[in-house]
Amino acid sequence: MAMQTFDRTGISRLERGPDGARLSRTEDIRIIVTPMAEQRPARVSFLPWGLRLFLKLGFAGFTLLSIFVLPNYLDCRSQRDTGAFYYGMTVSACTRQNVWNQIGNTQRQFETVARAVGAR
C-alpha cells in the first residue's frame, strides 16, 4: 500500500511505491494534487481595507474611552449636579483633570512596582 503525506495546501507526496517498498532517492517521486475544500472568507473581509482598519481602531478607541473617560465624566456630572464645582469649572475641564490625574496615578503605581522589582 502506498503511503501518502499531506500538507495544508492539498498536495500529497507518495513516499512508497505501489508494491509498498520505500522509494529510493534515485526513483521519481510522484506528486498528487487534490482539491481543497472551499473555505468561506470571513464577512469582514468583504469590506475595503480602509474601513476594516477604521473599525478595528475605532473599537479599540471606544473601549479605551469607555474604560478611562466615561467613569470620570459621570463623576464630574454628579459633582456638578450636587454643586461641588469651583467657580468657572466645567464638566469637560473636570473630566480632563480627572483623566490626567488617573493617568498620573497609574504611572506612579507602575514606577513603584518597577522600583520594588528592581530592589530585589
Secondary structure, DSSP 8 states (H G I E B T S, - for coil): ---EEE-TTSEEEE-B-TTS-B--TTS---EEE---------GGGGS-HHHHHHHHHHHHHHHHHHHHHHHHHHHHHHHHHHT---TT--HHHHHHHHHHHHHHHHHHHHHHHHHHHHH-
